[in-house]
Amino acid sequence: MNVLHIILTIIQVICSIGLVVIVMLQTGKDGLSSTITGSSEGFMARNKGTSKEAKLAKLTKIVAAVFLVLTFVLNLF
């Protein structure tokens, strides 16, 4: 069990670093500040990075789920 625990811990560290990197790659969403200042973007500017952003969001959910499962599994040992 000791070897399994070490392997799972290494995978969890890799997932945590990957999760931080993926979140840092994502762009922030315009919230209330753009509403107050009145800045608006055109259709092309808003949908320019949709595919990249959608992939990053999906990858974030997957890596976060793996991290969560690994955390639960490591607590069992």
N, C-alpha and C positions, 0 to 999 in steps of 0.2 A: 504493500500500500504506500510505502514511502516514495517509491519511484513514481507511482501514479500521481501522488500529491505534488511532487516537484514538476512533473510534466504539465499538469493542469494549472499550476501556479505560473509557469512560464507562458502558457497560452493566455492566461488571464492578463498578464502584464502586457503582452503583445496586443491583446484586444483593447486594453485601456489606452495605450499609446495611440493605436489606430483610431479609436473613438475620438480622442482629443484632436488628432490631425484632421479627421473628416469634419468635425464640427467647426474647426477653424477655417476650413476651405469653403464653407457655406457662406453665402452673402446674407446680410441682415435684411429683414423685411421692413419696408417703410410703414411706420405706424402713425401715431397721432401727430408727430412733428411735420410730416408732409401734408397732412390735412390742414393743420393750422397755417402753415406757410403758403399753402396753395400750390405747391409744386405738383405737377402732374406729368406723367410720361405718356408717350404715344403707345400705340398697340405693339409696334415692333420692338420698342425699347423694353417693354414689360415682358414680352415673351421671347426675348433673345436667348436667355440661358435656361429656358424651361426644361429642356431635356437633361442638361447637366445638373441642374438643381434637383430635378426629380430623381435622378440616379443617386445623387449624394444623400437625399432624404431617405431613400429606400435602403441604401447601404448603412446609414446611421441606425436605422431601426433594426437591421439584421445584426450588426455588430453589438448594439446595446442589448439585444435579446441573448446573444451568445455570452456576453459579459455577465448578464443577470443569471443565466443558467449555471455558468461556471462558479459564480459566487455561492449559489445555493449548494452545488455539489461539493465545493471545497469546505463548506460549513458542516457537511455531514461527516467528514473525516476527522 
